[in-house]
Structure formats: C-alpha cells, structure tokens
C-alpha cells in the first residue's frame, strides 16, 4: 500500500472514532 493512502485512511479512521466518541459523550448526558 502507498504511504499516502495509509495516512489518508488513518486520518479518516481517526475522524470517525472521534465523532463516535463525541456522540457517546452526548448520549451519556
């Protein structure tokens, strides 16, 4: 795999987990 592709994928994955985390925080309230 190309490094740029891996970097892009990690960025997307991190953004997804961050929004998921925020959603969980909101739901908990």
C-alpha positions, 0 to 999 in steps of 0.5 A: 500500500502507498504511504499516502493512502495509509495516512489518508485512511488513518486520518479518516479512521481517526475522524470517525472514532472521534465523532463516535466518541463525541456522540457517546459523550452526548448520549451519556448526558 
